[in-house]
């Protein structure tokens, strides 16, 4: 094998071509042997920037998806609250069928109730409509009149 000679701070360092090592002295005068750096190791700036773009796109898609589903969940919660208020008002109307309007206790929703006679004399239609946040829920129910229930 051919020997390669390096000159480092006035000292000659003799190594074979396959075992090139450089003898360095650090600030505290303790010599140490370092392997030469392999230029193929590590990431280039372009690779890091591409990785950041990919991570950024994934984060944007994830945040958008989470926000979308949070909004859908909130809308479903509102509709459920409105349907429960409408059911409550229909249950109240079964004992006292009358037309009236009002607001929910927390003032988020307004409601309107109505009772109509049907073609059949013994049945009435109870209807409750709840509005709020740009949405509307309407429930109706057919019930037997109280007078007819008492006769049976």
DSSP file (Angstrom, degrees, kcal/mol; ACC not computed):
  #  RESIDUE AA STRUCTURE BP1 BP2  ACC     N-H-->O    O-->H-N    N-H-->O    O-->H-N    TCO  KAPPA ALPHA  PHI   PSI    X-CA   Y-CA   Z-CA
    1    1 A X              0   0    0      0, 0.0     2,-0.4     0, 0.0    15,-0.0   0.000 360.0 360.0 360.0 148.5    0.0    0.0    0.0
    2    2 A X        -     0   0    0      1,-0.0    15,-1.0    14,-0.0     2,-0.3  -0.667 360.0-131.7 -85.4 136.1    1.1    3.5   -0.7
    3    3 A X  E     -A   16   0A   0     -2,-0.4     2,-0.4    13,-0.2    13,-0.2  -0.635  13.6-151.6 -87.1 144.0    1.7    5.7    2.3
    4    4 A X  E     -A   15   0A   0     11,-2.2    11,-1.5    -2,-0.3     2,-0.5  -0.951   6.6-150.6-115.1 135.5    0.3    9.2    2.5
    5    5 A X  E     -A   14   0A   0     -2,-0.4     2,-0.4     9,-0.2     9,-0.2  -0.923  12.3-174.0-111.7 126.9    2.0   11.9    4.5
    6    6 A X  E     -A   13   0A   0      7,-1.9     7,-2.3    -2,-0.5     2,-0.6  -0.895  16.4-143.2-114.1 146.7    0.1   14.7    6.1
    7    7 A X  E     +A   12   0A   0     -2,-0.4     2,-0.5     5,-0.2     5,-0.2  -0.954  23.1 174.3-112.0 121.5    1.7   17.7    7.8
    8    8 A X  E >   -A   11   0A   0      3,-2.6     3,-1.9    -2,-0.6    -2,-0.0  -0.955  68.7 -28.3-132.0 111.2   -0.2   18.9   10.9
    9    9 A X  T 3  S-     0   0    0     -2,-0.5     3,-0.1     1,-0.3    -1,-0.1   0.880 124.5 -47.9  51.3  45.7    1.2   21.6   13.1
   10   10 A X  T 3  S+     0   0    0      1,-0.2     2,-0.4     0, 0.0    -1,-0.3   0.452 117.8 106.9  82.4  -2.0    4.7   20.8   12.3
   11   11 A X  E <   -A    8   0A   0     -3,-1.9    -3,-2.6     2,-0.0     2,-0.4  -0.895  64.9-131.4-112.3 140.8    4.4   17.1   12.8
   12   12 A X  E     -A    7   0A   0     -2,-0.4     2,-0.5    -5,-0.2    -5,-0.2  -0.735  17.0-161.3 -87.8 136.2    4.3   14.5   10.2
   13   13 A X  E     -A    6   0A   0     -7,-2.3    -7,-1.9    -2,-0.4     2,-0.6  -0.980   4.6-161.2-120.2 121.6    1.6   11.9   10.4
   14   14 A X  E     +A    5   0A   0     -2,-0.5     2,-0.3    -9,-0.2    -9,-0.2  -0.907  23.1 150.4-110.5 120.8    2.1    8.7    8.5
   15   15 A X  E     -A    4   0A   0    -11,-1.5   -11,-2.2    -2,-0.6     5,-0.1  -0.963  44.7-105.2-141.6 156.9   -0.9    6.5    7.7
   16   16 A X  E >   -A    3   0A   0     -2,-0.3     3,-1.2   -13,-0.2   -13,-0.2  -0.442  40.3-105.2 -78.9 161.5   -1.9    4.1    4.9
   17   17 A X  G >  S+     0   0    0    -15,-1.0     3,-0.7     1,-0.3    -1,-0.1   0.850 118.8  48.4 -58.5 -39.7   -4.5    5.2    2.4
   18   18 A X  G 3  S+     0   0    0      1,-0.2    -1,-0.3     0, 0.0    -2,-0.0   0.628 114.7  46.1 -76.9 -14.3   -7.4    3.0    3.8
   19   19 A X  G <  S+     0   0    0     -3,-1.2     2,-0.4     2,-0.1    -1,-0.2  -0.242  73.5 164.0-123.2  44.3   -6.7    4.2    7.4
   20   20 A X    <   +     0   0    0     -3,-0.7    16,-0.5    -5,-0.1     2,-0.4  -0.499   8.5 162.2 -70.3 120.3   -6.4    7.9    7.1
   21   21 A X  E     -B   35   0B   0     -2,-0.4     2,-0.5    14,-0.1    14,-0.1  -0.989  30.0-138.1-136.3 145.5   -6.7    9.5   10.5
   22   22 A X  E     -B   34   0B   0     12,-1.2    12,-1.4    -2,-0.4     2,-0.7  -0.903  10.1-142.3-109.4 129.7   -5.7   13.0   11.5
   23   23 A X  E     +B   33   0B   0     -2,-0.5     2,-0.3    10,-0.2    10,-0.2  -0.808  28.5 178.7 -91.8 119.1   -4.0   13.5   14.8
   24   24 A X  E     -B   32   0B   0      8,-1.9     8,-2.1    -2,-0.7     2,-0.5  -0.857  24.3-139.8-120.0 154.2   -5.1   16.8   16.3
   25   25 A X  E     -B   31   0B   0     -2,-0.3     6,-0.2     6,-0.2     2,-0.1  -0.957  19.8-150.7-110.9 129.8   -4.3   18.6   19.5
   26   26 A X    >   -     0   0    0      4,-1.2     3,-1.9    -2,-0.5     5,-0.0  -0.298  39.3 -84.0 -89.6-176.1   -7.2   20.2   21.2
   27   27 A X  T 3  S+     0   0    0      1,-0.3    -1,-0.1     2,-0.1    -2,-0.0   0.771 127.3  55.5 -61.8 -28.1   -6.9   23.3   23.4
   28   28 A X  T 3  S-     0   0    0      2,-0.2    -1,-0.3     1,-0.0     3,-0.1   0.247 114.3-113.6 -91.7  15.0   -6.0   21.3   26.5
   29   29 A X  S <  S+     0   0    0     -3,-1.9     2,-0.7     1,-0.2    -2,-0.1   0.626  73.9 134.0  64.7  16.9   -3.0   19.7   24.7
   30   30 A X        -     0   0    0      2,-0.0    -4,-1.2     0, 0.0    -1,-0.2  -0.872  53.1-134.8 -94.4 117.9   -4.5   16.2   24.8
   31   31 A X  E     -B   25   0B   0     -2,-0.7     2,-0.3    -6,-0.2    -6,-0.2  -0.422  26.8-179.0 -72.0 146.7   -4.2   14.6   21.4
   32   32 A X  E     -B   24   0B   0     -8,-2.1    -8,-1.9    -2,-0.1     2,-0.5  -0.986  24.3-125.5-142.8 153.9   -7.2   12.8   20.0
   33   33 A X  E     -B   23   0B   0     -2,-0.3     2,-0.4   -10,-0.2   -10,-0.2  -0.874  25.0-167.5-104.9 127.6   -7.9   10.9   16.8
   34   34 A X  E     -B   22   0B   0    -12,-1.4   -12,-1.2    -2,-0.5     2,-0.3  -0.910  18.6-130.0-115.1 141.0  -10.8   12.0   14.6
   35   35 A X  E     -B   21   0B   0     -2,-0.4   -14,-0.1   -14,-0.1     2,-0.1  -0.652  37.8-103.9 -79.5 142.5  -12.3   10.1   11.7
   36   36 A X        -     0   0    0    -16,-0.5     2,-0.1    -2,-0.3    -1,-0.1  -0.433  43.3-102.8 -65.4 144.7  -12.6   12.2    8.6
   37   37 A X        -     0   0    0     -2,-0.1     2,-0.7     1,-0.1    -1,-0.1  -0.435  26.6-128.0 -70.1 139.9  -16.3   13.3    8.1
   38   38 A X    >   -     0   0    0      1,-0.1     3,-1.7    -2,-0.1    -1,-0.1  -0.806  11.2-150.5 -87.2 117.7  -18.2   11.4    5.4
   39   39 A X  T 3  S+     0   0    0     -2,-0.7    -1,-0.1     1,-0.3    -2,-0.0   0.675  92.0  65.0 -65.8 -14.3  -19.7   14.0    3.1
   40   40 A X  T 3  S+     0   0    0     -3,-0.0    -1,-0.3     3,-0.0     2,-0.2   0.626  84.8  91.3 -82.2 -12.7  -22.6   11.6    2.3
   41   41 A X  S <  S+     0   0    0     -3,-1.7     2,-0.1     2,-0.0    -4,-0.0  -0.541  73.2  29.6 -83.5 149.5  -23.9   11.8    5.9
   42   42 A X  S    S-     0   0    0     -2,-0.2     2,-0.3     2,-0.0    -3,-0.0  -0.325  86.8 -71.0  99.3 178.6  -26.5   14.4    7.0
   43   43 A X        -     0   0    0     -2,-0.1     2,-0.2     3,-0.0    -2,-0.0  -0.860  36.4-129.3-114.6 146.2  -29.3   16.2    5.2
   44   44 A X     >  -     0   0    0     -2,-0.3     4,-2.0     1,-0.1     5,-0.2  -0.482  29.7-109.0 -85.7 164.6  -29.1   19.0    2.6
   45   45 A X  H  > S+     0   0    0      1,-0.2     4,-2.4     2,-0.2     5,-0.2   0.874 119.5  54.8 -60.7 -38.1  -31.0   22.2    3.0
   46   46 A X  H  > S+     0   0    0      2,-0.2     4,-2.4     1,-0.2    -1,-0.2   0.909 107.0  49.9 -63.5 -42.7  -33.4   21.1    0.1
   47   47 A X  H  > S+     0   0    0      1,-0.2     4,-2.2     2,-0.2    -1,-0.2   0.902 111.7  48.5 -63.4 -40.5  -34.2   17.9    1.9
   48   48 A X  H  X S+     0   0    0     -4,-2.0     4,-2.3     2,-0.2    -2,-0.2   0.907 111.6  49.5 -65.8 -41.4  -35.0   19.8    5.1
   49   49 A X  H  X S+     0   0    0     -4,-2.4     4,-2.1     2,-0.2    -2,-0.2   0.893 110.6  49.8 -66.7 -38.6  -37.2   22.3    3.3
   50   50 A X  H  X S+     0   0    0     -4,-2.4     4,-2.3     2,-0.2    -1,-0.2   0.914 110.7  50.3 -64.4 -42.1  -39.1   19.5    1.5
   51   51 A X  H  X S+     0   0    0     -4,-2.2     4,-2.5     1,-0.2    -2,-0.2   0.900 110.0  50.4 -62.5 -40.3  -39.7   17.8    4.9
   52   52 A X  H  X S+     0   0    0     -4,-2.3     4,-2.6     2,-0.2    -1,-0.2   0.884 109.3  51.1 -65.6 -38.2  -40.9   21.0    6.4
   53   53 A X  H  X S+     0   0    0     -4,-2.1     4,-2.5     2,-0.2    -2,-0.2   0.925 111.0  48.1 -64.0 -43.6  -43.3   21.6    3.5
   54   54 A X  H  X S+     0   0    0     -4,-2.3     4,-2.3     2,-0.2    -2,-0.2   0.932 113.2  47.1 -62.8 -45.6  -44.7   18.1    4.0
   55   55 A X  H  X S+     0   0    0     -4,-2.5     4,-2.4     1,-0.2    -1,-0.2   0.906 112.0  51.7 -62.4 -41.2  -45.1   18.5    7.7
   56   56 A X  H  X S+     0   0    0     -4,-2.6     4,-2.4     2,-0.2    -2,-0.2   0.909 109.8  48.1 -62.3 -43.3  -46.8   21.9    7.1
   57   57 A X  H  X S+     0   0    0     -4,-2.5     4,-2.5     2,-0.2     5,-0.2   0.918 111.7  50.0 -64.3 -43.3  -49.3   20.5    4.7
   58   58 A X  H  X S+     0   0    0     -4,-2.3     4,-2.3     1,-0.2    -2,-0.2   0.911 111.8  48.5 -62.0 -41.8  -50.1   17.6    7.0
   59   59 A X  H  X S+     0   0    0     -4,-2.4     4,-2.8     2,-0.2     5,-0.2   0.909 110.9  50.1 -65.2 -41.8  -50.6   20.1    9.9
   60   60 A X  H  X S+     0   0    0     -4,-2.4     4,-2.5     2,-0.2    -2,-0.2   0.929 112.5  46.6 -62.9 -44.8  -52.9   22.4    7.8
   61   61 A X  H  X S+     0   0    0     -4,-2.5     4,-2.4     2,-0.2    -1,-0.2   0.911 113.8  49.1 -63.7 -41.9  -55.0   19.4    6.7
   62   62 A X  H  X S+     0   0    0     -4,-2.3     4,-2.5    -5,-0.2    -2,-0.2   0.930 112.3  46.9 -64.0 -45.8  -55.2   18.1   10.3
   63   63 A X  H  X S+     0   0    0     -4,-2.8     4,-2.5     1,-0.2    -2,-0.2   0.909 112.8  49.9 -63.9 -41.8  -56.2   21.5   11.7
   64   64 A X  H  X S+     0   0    0     -4,-2.5     4,-2.5    -5,-0.2    -1,-0.2   0.922 111.7  48.5 -62.2 -43.8  -58.8   22.1    9.0
   65   65 A X  H  X S+     0   0    0     -4,-2.4     4,-2.4     2,-0.2     5,-0.2   0.913 111.8  48.7 -64.0 -43.2  -60.3   18.6    9.6
   66   66 A X  H  X S+     0   0    0     -4,-2.5     4,-2.1     1,-0.2    -1,-0.2   0.924 112.9  47.7 -63.3 -44.1  -60.5   19.2   13.4
   67   67 A X  H  X S+     0   0    0     -4,-2.5     4,-2.2     2,-0.2    -2,-0.2   0.907 111.5  51.0 -63.7 -41.3  -62.1   22.6   13.0
   68   68 A X  H  X S+     0   0    0     -4,-2.5     4,-2.4     1,-0.2    -2,-0.2   0.941 112.7  44.8 -61.2 -47.7  -64.6   21.2   10.5
   69   69 A X  H  X S+     0   0    0     -4,-2.4     4,-2.3     1,-0.2    -1,-0.2   0.826 110.4  54.6 -70.1 -30.0  -65.7   18.4   12.8
   70   70 A X  H  X S+     0   0    0     -4,-2.1     4,-2.1    -5,-0.2    -1,-0.2   0.904 109.9  47.8 -66.3 -40.2  -65.8   20.7   15.8
   71   71 A X  H  X S+     0   0    0     -4,-2.2     4,-2.3     2,-0.2    -2,-0.2   0.919 112.1  48.6 -66.0 -43.6  -68.2   22.9   13.9
   72   72 A X  H  X S+     0   0    0     -4,-2.4     4,-2.3     1,-0.2    -2,-0.2   0.912 111.4  50.5 -62.4 -42.1  -70.4   20.0   12.8
   73   73 A X  H  X S+     0   0    0     -4,-2.3     4,-2.0     1,-0.2    -1,-0.2   0.898 109.6  50.7 -62.7 -40.7  -70.5   18.7   16.4
   74   74 A X  H  X S+     0   0    0     -4,-2.1     4,-2.2     2,-0.2    -2,-0.2   0.908 109.7  50.2 -64.3 -41.8  -71.5   22.1   17.6
   75   75 A X  H  X S+     0   0    0     -4,-2.3     4,-2.4     1,-0.2    -2,-0.2   0.903 110.1  50.3 -63.3 -40.5  -74.4   22.3   15.1
   76   76 A X  H  X S+     0   0    0     -4,-2.3     4,-2.2     1,-0.2    -1,-0.2   0.875 108.5  52.8 -65.6 -36.2  -75.6   18.8   16.1
   77   77 A X  H  X S+     0   0    0     -4,-2.0     4,-2.3     2,-0.2    -2,-0.2   0.922 109.9  48.3 -63.5 -43.7  -75.5   19.9   19.7
   78   78 A X  H  X S+     0   0    0     -4,-2.2     4,-2.4     2,-0.2    -2,-0.2   0.930 111.7  48.7 -62.2 -45.5  -77.7   22.9   18.9
   79   79 A X  H  X S+     0   0    0     -4,-2.4     4,-2.5     1,-0.2    -1,-0.2   0.888 110.9  51.2 -63.7 -38.3  -80.2   20.9   16.9
   80   80 A X  H  X S+     0   0    0     -4,-2.2     4,-2.3     2,-0.2    -1,-0.2   0.918 110.1  48.8 -64.6 -43.2  -80.4   18.3   19.7
   81   81 A X  H  X S+     0   0    0     -4,-2.3     4,-2.0     1,-0.2    -2,-0.2   0.901 112.4  49.1 -62.5 -40.1  -81.1   21.1   22.3
   82   82 A X  H  X S+     0   0    0     -4,-2.4     4,-2.3     2,-0.2    -2,-0.2   0.907 110.8  49.5 -66.5 -41.4  -83.8   22.5   20.0
   83   83 A X  H  X S+     0   0    0     -4,-2.5     4,-2.4     1,-0.2    -2,-0.2   0.889 110.3  51.0 -65.2 -39.0  -85.4   19.1   19.5
   84   84 A X  H  X S+     0   0    0     -4,-2.3     4,-2.2     2,-0.2    -1,-0.2   0.897 110.1  49.3 -65.6 -39.0  -85.4   18.5   23.3
   85   85 A X  H  X S+     0   0    0     -4,-2.0     4,-2.2     2,-0.2    -2,-0.2   0.908 111.0  50.3 -64.6 -41.0  -87.1   21.9   23.9
   86   86 A X  H  X S+     0   0    0     -4,-2.3     4,-2.1     2,-0.2    -2,-0.2   0.910 110.8  48.8 -64.2 -41.6  -89.7   21.1   21.2
   87   87 A X  H  X S+     0   0    0     -4,-2.4     4,-2.3     1,-0.2    -1,-0.2   0.899 110.1  52.3 -62.8 -40.4  -90.4   17.7   22.8
   88   88 A X  H  X S+     0   0    0     -4,-2.2     4,-1.9     1,-0.2    -2,-0.2   0.913 109.9  48.1 -61.8 -43.0  -90.7   19.4   26.2
   89   89 A X  H  X S+     0   0    0     -4,-2.2     4,-2.0     2,-0.2    -1,-0.2   0.866 110.9  50.6 -68.6 -36.4  -93.3   21.9   24.8
   90   90 A X  H  X S+     0   0    0     -4,-2.1     4,-1.3     2,-0.2    -1,-0.2   0.902 108.7  52.3 -66.9 -39.3  -95.3   19.2   23.2
   91   91 A X  H  X S+     0   0    0     -4,-2.3     4,-0.5     1,-0.2     3,-0.3   0.890 110.3  48.5 -63.0 -38.4  -95.4   17.3   26.4
   92   92 A X  H >X S+     0   0    0     -4,-1.9     4,-1.4     1,-0.2     3,-0.9   0.876 108.0  55.3 -66.2 -37.1  -96.7   20.4   28.2
   93   93 A X  H 3< S+     0   0    0     -4,-2.0    -1,-0.2     1,-0.2    -2,-0.2   0.741  92.1  70.7 -71.0 -22.2  -99.3   20.9   25.5
   94   94 A X  H 3< S+     0   0    0     -4,-1.3     3,-0.2    -3,-0.3    -1,-0.2   0.830 108.6  36.1 -62.6 -29.8 -100.7   17.4   26.0
   95   95 A X  H << S+     0   0    0     -3,-0.9     2,-0.2    -4,-0.5    -1,-0.2   0.779 137.2  18.5 -90.1 -30.7 -102.1   18.6   29.4
   96   96 A X  S  < S-     0   0    0     -4,-1.4     2,-0.8     2,-0.1    -1,-0.2  -0.668  75.4-161.2-143.0  81.5 -103.0   22.1   28.3
   97   97 A X        +     0   0    0     -3,-0.2     2,-0.3    -2,-0.2    18,-0.1  -0.530  35.5 135.2 -71.8 109.5 -103.3   22.5   24.5
   98   98 A X        -     0   0    0     -2,-0.8     2,-0.5    16,-0.1    -2,-0.1  -0.985  56.4-106.7-149.5 157.7 -103.0   26.2   23.6
   99   99 A X        +     0   0    0     -2,-0.3     2,-0.3    15,-0.1    15,-0.2  -0.741  54.0 143.6 -86.0 128.8 -101.2   28.4   21.1
  100  100 A X  E     -C  113   0C   0     13,-1.4    13,-3.3    -2,-0.5     2,-0.3  -0.988  34.0-146.5-158.1 164.2  -98.4   30.4   22.6
  101  101 A X  E     +C  112   0C   0     -2,-0.3     2,-0.3    11,-0.2    11,-0.2  -0.895  30.7 131.9-129.2 161.2  -94.9   31.8   22.0
  102  102 A X  E     -C  111   0C   0      9,-2.1     9,-2.8    -2,-0.3     2,-0.3  -0.975  44.0 -90.6 179.7-168.9  -91.9   32.3   24.2
  103  103 A X  E     -C  110   0C   0     -2,-0.3     7,-0.3     7,-0.3    27,-0.0  -0.907  40.2 -99.9-128.0 156.1  -88.2   31.9   24.7
  104  104 A X    >   -     0   0    0      5,-3.0     3,-2.1    -2,-0.3    -1,-0.0  -0.288  43.8-102.0 -68.1 160.8  -86.2   29.1   26.3
  105  105 A X  T 3  S+     0   0    0      1,-0.3    -1,-0.1     2,-0.1    -2,-0.0   0.837 125.2  46.3 -56.7 -34.3  -85.0   29.7   29.9
  106  106 A X  T 3  S-     0   0    0      1,-0.0    -1,-0.3     3,-0.0    -2,-0.1   0.383 109.6-125.3 -91.0   6.7  -81.5   30.6   28.8
  107  107 A X  S <  S+     0   0    0     -3,-2.1    -2,-0.1     2,-0.2     3,-0.1   0.617  79.8 114.7  64.5  16.5  -82.9   32.9   26.0
  108  108 A X  S    S+     0   0    0      1,-0.1     2,-0.3    24,-0.1    25,-0.3   0.783  74.8  36.3 -83.8 -27.6  -81.0   31.1   23.2
  109  109 A X        -     0   0    0     23,-0.1    -5,-3.0    24,-0.1     2,-0.4  -0.920  65.5-149.7-127.5 149.2  -84.0   29.8   21.5
  110  110 A X  E     -CD 103 131C   0     21,-2.7    21,-3.0    -2,-0.3     2,-0.3  -0.890  19.1-162.9-111.7 151.2  -87.5   31.0   20.8
  111  111 A X  E     -CD 102 130C   0     -9,-2.8    -9,-2.1    -2,-0.4     2,-0.4  -0.922  13.3-164.2-133.7 158.6  -90.5   28.7   20.4
  112  112 A X  E     -CD 101 129C   0     17,-2.2    17,-2.8    -2,-0.3     2,-0.4  -0.985  10.8-167.4-141.0 128.2  -94.0   28.7   19.1
  113  113 A X  E     +CD 100 128C   0    -13,-3.3   -13,-1.4    -2,-0.4     2,-0.3  -0.890   6.7 178.5-117.8 149.3  -96.7   26.1   19.9
  114  114 A X  E     - D   0 127C   0     13,-2.4    13,-2.9    -2,-0.4     2,-0.4  -0.996  16.2-155.7-148.0 149.3 -100.0   25.5   18.3
  115  115 A X  E     - D   0 126C   0     -2,-0.3     2,-0.4    11,-0.2    11,-0.2  -0.995  18.3-177.6-126.5 125.4 -102.9   23.1   18.7
  116  116 A X  E     - D   0 125C   0      9,-2.5     9,-3.3    -2,-0.4     2,-0.2  -0.946  25.9-122.6-125.1 143.8 -105.2   22.4   15.7
  117  117 A X  E     - D   0 124C   0     -2,-0.4     7,-0.2     7,-0.2     2,-0.1  -0.587  29.6-147.0 -76.6 145.8 -108.3   20.2   15.4
  118  118 A X        -     0   0    0      5,-1.6     5,-0.1     2,-0.6    -1,-0.1  -0.427  33.8 -90.7-102.4-177.9 -108.1   17.6   12.7
  119  119 A X  S    S+     0   0    0     -2,-0.1     2,-0.5     3,-0.0     5,-0.0   0.827 113.3  74.9 -64.0 -31.1 -110.8   16.1   10.5
  120  120 A X  S >  S-     0   0    0      1,-0.1     3,-1.3     3,-0.1    -2,-0.6  -0.729  83.0-141.6 -83.0 128.8 -111.4   13.5   13.2
  121  121 A X  T 3  S+     0   0    0     -2,-0.5    -1,-0.1     1,-0.3    -3,-0.0   0.783  95.7  50.9 -64.9 -28.6 -113.3   15.1   16.1
  122  122 A X  T 3  S+     0   0    0     22,-0.1    23,-2.7    -5,-0.1     2,-0.4   0.454 100.4  71.9 -91.5   0.9 -111.4   13.2   18.8
  123  123 A X  E <   - E   0 144C   0     -3,-1.3    -5,-1.6    21,-0.2     2,-0.3  -0.944  55.8-172.1-123.3 137.6 -107.8   13.9   17.6
  124  124 A X  E     -DE 117 143C   0     19,-2.7    19,-2.6    -2,-0.4     2,-0.6  -0.914  21.1-128.9-122.1 153.7 -105.9   17.2   17.8
  125  125 A X  E     -DE 116 142C   0     -9,-3.3    -9,-2.5    -2,-0.3     2,-0.5  -0.897  18.0-160.6-102.8 123.6 -102.5   18.0   16.2
  126  126 A X  E     -DE 115 141C   0     15,-3.4    15,-2.6    -2,-0.6     2,-0.4  -0.891  11.5-174.0-102.6 131.4  -99.9   19.6   18.6
  127  127 A X  E     -DE 114 140C   0    -13,-2.9   -13,-2.4    -2,-0.5     2,-0.4  -0.989   9.5-174.2-130.8 133.5  -97.1   21.4   16.9
  128  128 A X  E     -DE 113 139C   0     11,-3.0    11,-2.8    -2,-0.4     2,-0.5  -0.996   3.4-170.4-127.1 128.7  -93.9   23.0   18.4
  129  129 A X  E     -DE 112 138C   0    -17,-2.8   -17,-2.2    -2,-0.4     2,-0.4  -0.980   2.8-168.7-120.2 127.5  -91.5   25.1   16.4
  130  130 A X  E     -DE 111 137C   0      7,-3.1     7,-2.7    -2,-0.5     2,-0.4  -0.960   5.4-173.3-118.4 131.9  -88.1   26.1   17.9
  131  131 A X  E     +DE 110 136C   0    -21,-3.0   -21,-2.7    -2,-0.4     2,-0.2  -0.938  19.1 130.0-125.0 146.8  -85.9   28.7   16.3
  132  132 A X  E >   + E   0 135C   0      3,-2.1     3,-1.7    -2,-0.4   -23,-0.1  -0.755  61.8  17.8 171.9 144.9  -82.4   29.8   17.1
  133  133 A X  T 3  S-     0   0    0    -25,-0.3     3,-0.1     1,-0.3   -24,-0.1   0.813 128.4 -57.2  55.3  34.8  -78.9   30.4   15.6
  134  134 A X  T 3  S+     0   0    0      1,-0.3     2,-0.3     0, 0.0    -1,-0.3   0.628 117.0 106.9  75.9  12.9  -80.4   30.5   12.1
  135  135 A X  E <   -E  132   0C   0     -3,-1.7    -3,-2.1     2,-0.0     2,-0.4  -0.831  50.8-157.6-122.2 160.6  -81.9   27.0   12.5
  136  136 A X  E     -E  131   0C   0     -2,-0.3     2,-0.4    -5,-0.2    -5,-0.2  -0.998   4.9-170.2-142.1 135.0  -85.4   25.7   12.9
  137  137 A X  E     -E  130   0C   0     -7,-2.7    -7,-3.1    -2,-0.4     2,-0.4  -0.995   8.0-172.3-124.7 128.7  -86.8   22.5   14.4
  138  138 A X  E     +E  129   0C   0     -2,-0.4     2,-0.4    -9,-0.2    -9,-0.2  -0.983   4.0 179.6-124.9 128.1  -90.5   21.6   14.1
  139  139 A X  E     -E  128   0C   0    -11,-2.8   -11,-3.0    -2,-0.4     2,-0.3  -0.962   2.9-174.3-122.3 142.5  -92.2   18.7   15.8
  140  140 A X  E     -E  127   0C   0     -2,-0.4     2,-0.3   -13,-0.2   -13,-0.2  -0.974   1.2-174.0-135.1 154.4  -95.8   17.7   15.6
  141  141 A X  E     -E  126   0C   0    -15,-2.6   -15,-3.4    -2,-0.3     2,-0.5  -0.998  19.8-136.9-146.9 140.2  -97.8   15.0   17.3
  142  142 A X  E     +E  125   0C   0     -2,-0.3     2,-0.3   -17,-0.2   -17,-0.2  -0.882  32.3 174.6 -98.9 127.9 -101.4   13.7   17.0
  143  143 A X  E     -E  124   0C   0    -19,-2.6   -19,-2.7    -2,-0.5     2,-0.3  -0.922  34.1-107.5-132.2 157.4 -103.1   13.1   20.4
  144  144 A X  E     -E  123   0C   0     -2,-0.3   -21,-0.2   -21,-0.2   -22,-0.1  -0.647  45.2-105.1 -81.8 138.8 -106.5   12.1   21.6
  145  145 A X     >  -     0   0    0    -23,-2.7     4,-1.8    -2,-0.3     3,-0.3  -0.273  24.4-120.5 -62.3 150.5 -108.5   15.0   23.2
  146  146 A X  H  > S+     0   0    0      1,-0.2     4,-2.3     2,-0.2     5,-0.2   0.864 112.5  57.4 -61.7 -37.9 -108.8   14.8   27.0
  147  147 A X  H  > S+     0   0    0      1,-0.2     4,-1.3     2,-0.2    -1,-0.2   0.882 107.4  48.0 -61.7 -37.5 -112.6   14.7   26.8
  148  148 A X  H  > S+     0   0    0     -3,-0.3     4,-1.1     1,-0.2    -1,-0.2   0.857 110.5  51.2 -71.4 -35.3 -112.4   11.5   24.6
  149  149 A X  H  < S+     0   0    0     -4,-1.8     3,-0.2     1,-0.2    -2,-0.2   0.887 108.3  52.1 -68.8 -37.2 -109.9    9.9   27.0
  150  150 A X  H  < S+     0   0    0     -4,-2.3    -1,-0.2     1,-0.2    -2,-0.2   0.833 104.8  56.3 -69.1 -31.8 -112.1   10.5   30.0
  151  151 A X  H  <        0   0    0     -4,-1.3    -1,-0.2     1,-0.3    -2,-0.2   0.825 360.0 360.0 -69.2 -30.6 -115.2    8.9   28.3
  152  152 A X     <        0   0    0     -4,-1.1    -1,-0.3    -3,-0.2    -2,-0.2   0.492 360.0 360.0 -79.9 360.0 -113.3    5.7   27.7
